[in-house]
Amino acid sequence: MKVKFAFYVKLVILMLGLVLVVFIMREAKSILVPLLVSGLLAIMISPLTSFLERLRFPKALAVGLSVILLLAAISALVYFFYNQILRFADDLTLLEQRVSYYLGILNAYIEENLEGVVPISGDNIQQTIFQYLYENAAGLTQGIIATAGTLTMVLIMPIYIFLFLYFRNFLIEFILMSFEERHKIKVKNVIYKVKLVVQNYIIGMFIVICVLAVLNSIALLSLGIKHAFLFAGFAALLNVIPFLGPFLGATLPIMYAFLTKDSLWYVFGVFLAFYVIQLLESNLFTPKIVGGKVSMNPLMTIIALFVGNFIWGLAGMILFIPGMAILKVIFDEVEGMEPYGFLLGDTHSAQKKMNRKSLREQIRVVRGRFRL
């Protein structure tokens, strides 16, 4: 005997389930985030492991070499930013002087033209910002290394990546055994598509970041902006956060150009360069390199960013984008979940599908009338 629940009862159960899932995800952040990051990185370098295995490398050695190469690349990236930040810290005195200079100009304008307005105190800004940076510049960079040197980042995650790669076929077989025989072909298709989506996204984004770092460096060096490699690399890395990342990445060099250059043309030049590069990224680089397999409509992307930030902070903002793309692949393949896959998908692709469907229906109608 089937028990039927009213709509509002189902809605309450659904909402309680969502609240429980969010609560578990927040509380288990220290466990889930390293696992997910390790899983994504393992999928990314799995083609290298497979290539080494085809060259007759023992399985353990192929996996170990893949993990070592990945750790070497990450360590080189951390070392690069560590040195760049230390060099940037040497210019804090100059930046403090320029801020005081511009505050003096602003306060003079306020005193002459705006009666009753209290001038801005530069001492408060120096105490809250520059004094903190002076005292903690070395500590901040060392803190980054210390965070990367914790047990989770240095020991646990490489072990996770190694185990994911070593037992990848075993895990796939476990997933297939969890479904009935008639569903195994579709499950294999989903696993293949998920792997393809993750690899396209991570490898594609890595290539895009490298291209953006080169273009940003060329633009900033041509304008004579100091610490061009730091600003260029930081802006390129922030590009993994849609919408917000490119804005923050361009703001820092624009502010630095404003504080250190005597002409506003440098500020305009940095703004124009980053604007043109961002147009190329959004309309050429990302569509061509990353491809359309991970594209989502802007509404769902923004929601994923806010939800990810609420649950896991910055890590959630980065992880929820490929996570939503993986969910779209699963929804598209599971019967009855197609509308949710449609909701997550790119609006342009969805519109093309709707147009093709409408055209096929028109052709069927015309053929039916012709037969009559």
C-alpha positions in Angstrom: 0.0 0.0 0.0 1.5 3.3 -1.1 1.3 6.3 1.1 0.7 9.6 -0.6 2.0 12.8 0.9 0.5 16.2 0.3 2.6 18.7 -1.7 3.4 20.8 1.3 4.6 17.8 3.3 7.0 16.8 0.4 8.2 20.4 0.3 8.9 20.5 4.1 10.8 17.1 3.8 12.8 18.5 0.9 13.7 21.7 2.8 14.7 19.8 5.9 16.9 17.5 3.7 18.6 20.5 2.1 19.2 22.1 5.6 20.7 18.8 6.8 22.9 18.5 3.7 24.2 22.1 4.1 24.8 21.6 7.8 26.8 18.4 7.2 28.8 20.1 4.4 29.7 23.0 6.7 30.6 20.8 9.6 32.6 18.4 7.5 34.5 21.1 5.6 37.9 19.9 6.8 37.2 16.4 5.5 35.2 17.1 2.3 37.2 19.9 0.8 40.6 18.0 0.8 38.7 14.9 -0.6 37.0 16.9 -3.4 40.2 18.8 -4.3 42.2 15.6 -4.3 39.6 13.9 -6.5 39.5 16.7 -9.0 43.3 16.8 -9.2 43.5 13.1 -9.5 41.1 13.2 -12.5 43.2 16.0 -14.0 46.5 14.0 -14.0 45.0 10.6 -14.7 45.8 10.9 -18.4 49.5 11.3 -17.4 49.3 8.2 -15.2 47.6 6.2 -17.9 50.3 7.3 -20.4 53.1 6.1 -18.0 51.3 2.8 -17.5 51.1 2.3 -21.3 54.9 2.8 -21.3 55.2 -0.3 -19.1 55.8 1.7 -15.9 54.7 -0.3 -12.8 51.3 1.1 -11.6 52.6 2.4 -8.3 55.6 4.1 -10.0 53.4 5.7 -12.6 51.0 7.0 -10.0 53.9 8.2 -7.8 55.6 10.1 -10.6 52.4 11.8 -11.6 51.8 13.0 -8.0 55.4 14.2 -7.6 55.2 16.2 -10.9 51.9 17.7 -9.6 53.4 18.6 -6.3 56.5 20.1 -8.0 54.2 22.4 -10.1 52.2 23.5 -7.1 55.4 24.2 -5.0 56.9 26.2 -7.8 53.7 28.3 -8.0 53.7 28.9 -4.2 57.4 29.8 -4.2 56.9 32.3 -7.1 54.1 34.2 -5.2 56.0 34.0 -2.0 59.0 35.9 -3.5 56.7 38.4 -5.3 54.9 39.3 -2.2 58.1 39.8 -0.3 59.3 42.2 -3.0 55.9 44.0 -2.9 56.3 44.5 0.8 59.4 46.6 0.2 57.3 49.3 -1.5 54.9 49.8 1.4 56.7 53.0 2.5 56.2 54.5 -0.9 52.5 53.6 -1.0 52.0 55.1 2.4 53.5 58.4 1.3 51.4 58.5 -1.8 48.2 57.8 0.2 49.1 60.6 2.5 49.7 62.9 -0.5 46.3 62.2 -2.1 44.6 62.5 1.3 46.1 65.9 1.7 44.7 67.0 -1.7 41.3 65.6 -0.9 41.2 67.3 2.5 42.2 70.6 1.0 39.4 70.3 -1.5 36.9 69.4 1.3 38.0 72.4 3.5 37.6 74.8 0.6 34.4 73.6 -1.0 32.4 71.5 1.6 31.5 73.3 4.8 30.8 71.1 7.8 32.4 68.0 6.4 35.1 66.5 8.6 38.4 65.9 6.8 39.6 62.3 6.4 42.3 61.4 9.0 45.3 59.8 7.4 46.5 58.5 10.7 43.6 56.2 11.1 44.2 54.7 7.7 47.9 54.3 8.4 47.2 52.6 11.7 44.6 50.2 10.4 46.2 49.3 7.0 49.8 50.1 6.6 50.8 49.5 10.2 49.3 46.1 10.0 51.0 45.4 6.7 54.4 46.5 8.1 54.1 44.2 11.0 52.6 41.3 9.2 54.1 41.3 5.7 56.6 38.6 6.5 54.1 36.9 8.7 51.4 36.8 5.9 53.8 35.2 3.4 55.1 32.8 6.0 51.5 32.1 7.0 50.7 31.1 3.5 53.6 28.6 3.5 52.6 27.4 7.0 49.1 26.8 5.8 50.4 24.9 2.8 52.7 23.1 5.1 50.0 21.7 7.4 49.4 18.0 7.6 46.3 18.3 5.5 48.0 20.0 2.5 51.4 18.4 2.6 50.6 14.9 3.7 46.9 14.0 3.5 46.0 15.4 0.1 49.0 13.8 -1.8 48.0 10.5 -0.1 44.4 11.0 -1.3 45.5 11.8 -4.8 47.8 8.7 -4.9 45.1 6.4 -3.6 42.4 7.9 -6.0 44.7 7.2 -8.9 45.9 3.8 -7.8 42.4 2.5 -7.1 40.6 4.4 -9.9 39.6 1.3 -11.7 38.5 -0.3 -8.5 36.3 2.7 -7.6 34.7 2.7 -11.1 33.9 -1.0 -10.7 32.4 -0.4 -7.3 30.1 2.3 -8.8 29.1 -0.1 -11.6 28.3 -2.9 -9.2 26.0 -0.5 -7.3 23.6 -0.4 -10.2 21.5 -3.0 -12.0 22.8 -4.6 -15.2 20.4 -2.6 -17.4 21.7 0.7 -16.1 25.4 0.0 -16.4 25.8 1.3 -19.9 24.3 4.6 -18.9 26.4 4.7 -15.7 29.6 4.1 -17.8 28.5 7.0 -20.0 28.0 9.3 -17.0 31.4 8.4 -15.6 33.1 9.1 -18.9 31.4 12.4 -19.3 32.1 13.5 -15.7 35.8 12.7 -16.3 35.8 14.6 -19.5 34.1 17.6 -17.9 36.5 17.7 -15.0 39.6 17.4 -17.3 38.3 20.0 -19.7 37.6 22.4 -16.9 40.8 22.1 -14.9 43.2 21.6 -17.8 41.4 24.2 -19.8 41.4 26.7 -16.9 45.1 26.1 -16.4 45.8 27.0 -20.0 43.6 30.0 -19.8 45.3 31.2 -16.6 48.8 30.8 -18.3 47.6 32.8 -21.3 46.1 35.5 -19.1 49.2 35.7 -17.0 51.4 36.2 -20.1 49.0 38.9 -21.6 48.6 40.7 -18.3 52.4 40.7 -17.7 53.0 42.1 -21.2 50.4 44.8 -20.7 51.7 45.9 -17.2 55.4 45.7 -18.3 54.7 47.8 -21.3 53.0 50.5 -19.1 56.0 50.4 -16.7 54.0 49.1 -13.7 56.2 47.6 -11.0 55.5 44.1 -9.7 53.9 43.3 -13.0 54.4 39.5 -12.6 52.7 39.6 -9.2 49.6 41.5 -10.4 49.4 39.6 -13.6 49.6 36.2 -11.9 47.2 37.1 -9.2 44.7 38.4 -11.6 45.0 35.3 -13.8 44.5 33.0 -10.8 41.4 35.0 -9.6 39.9 34.3 -13.0 38.8 30.9 -11.7 36.1 32.8 -9.8 33.6 34.0 -12.4 32.5 37.6 -12.5 34.0 38.7 -9.2 37.5 37.3 -9.8 38.4 39.4 -12.9 37.1 42.6 -11.2 39.3 42.1 -8.2 42.2 41.1 -10.3 42.0 44.3 -12.3 41.4 46.5 -9.2 44.7 45.9 -7.6 47.0 47.0 -10.5 44.7 50.0 -11.2 45.0 51.2 -7.6 48.7 50.6 -7.7 49.1 52.6 -10.9 47.0 55.4 -9.4 49.2 55.6 -6.3 52.6 55.2 -7.9 52.2 57.1 -11.3 51.9 60.8 -11.8 49.6 60.6 -14.7 46.0 59.2 -14.9 46.8 57.9 -18.3 48.6 54.9 -16.7 45.4 54.2 -14.7 43.4 54.4 -17.9 45.9 52.2 -19.7 45.8 49.5 -17.1 42.0 49.6 -17.1 41.8 49.4 -20.9 44.4 46.6 -21.1 42.6 44.4 -18.6 39.2 45.2 -20.2 40.4 44.1 -23.6 42.1 41.0 -22.2 39.0 40.1 -20.3 36.9 40.5 -23.4 39.3 38.1 -25.2 39.1 35.6 -22.3 35.3 35.5 -22.1 34.7 35.5 -25.9 37.7 33.6 -27.3 40.0 31.8 -24.8 37.6 30.2 -22.5 35.0 29.1 -25.1 37.8 27.7 -27.4 40.0 26.1 -24.7 37.7 25.0 -22.0 34.9 24.3 -24.4 31.1 24.2 -24.0 31.0 21.1 -21.8 31.2 23.0 -18.6 29.3 26.1 -19.6 26.4 27.2 -17.3 24.1 30.1 -17.5 25.1 33.2 -15.5 22.2 32.9 -13.0 23.2 29.4 -11.9 26.8 30.4 -11.8 26.1 33.4 -9.5 24.0 31.2 -7.2 26.7 28.6 -7.1 29.2 31.2 -6.1 27.1 32.6 -3.2 26.1 29.1 -2.0 29.7 27.9 -2.2 30.9 30.9 -0.3 28.3 30.4 2.3 29.2 26.7 2.8 33.0 26.6 2.3 34.2 30.1 1.7 36.7 30.7 -1.0 37.2 27.0 -1.5 33.4 26.6 -2.1 33.4 29.4 -4.7 36.1 27.5 -6.7 34.8 24.0 -6.2 31.1 24.6 -6.8 31.6 25.6 -10.4 32.9 22.2 -11.6 30.6 20.6 -9.1 27.5 22.2 -10.8 28.9 21.1 -14.2 29.2 17.5 -12.9 25.6 17.7 -11.6 24.4 18.9 -15.0 26.0 15.8 -16.6 24.3 13.5 -14.1 20.9 15.3 -14.4 21.1 15.0 -18.2 21.5 11.2 -18.0 19.1 10.4 -15.2 15.5 9.9 -16.4 13.2 12.5 -14.8 16.0 14.9 -13.9 16.4 16.4 -17.4 14.7 19.7 -16.4 17.3 20.3 -13.8 20.1 19.7 -16.3 18.3 22.1 -18.6 18.1 24.7 -15.7 21.9 24.5 -15.1 22.9 24.6 -18.8 24.0 27.4 -21.0 21.1 29.5 -22.2 22.5 29.7 -25.8 22.9 26.0 -26.0 19.4 25.5 -24.6 17.9 28.0 -27.1 19.6 26.2 -30.0 18.2 22.8 -28.8 14.7 24.4 -28.5 15.0 25.9 -32.0 16.1 22.5 -33.5 13.2 20.8 -31.7 10.8 23.4 -33.0 12.1 22.9 -36.5 11.7 19.1 -36.3 8.2 19.5 -35.1 7.4 21.9 -38.0 8.8 19.4 -40.5 6.7 16.6 -39.0 3.6 18.8 -39.2 4.3 19.6 -42.9 5.0 15.9 -43.7 1.8 14.9 -42.0 -0.2 17.4 -44.0 1.5 16.3 -47.2 0.5 12.7 -46.5 -3.1 13.8 -46.0 
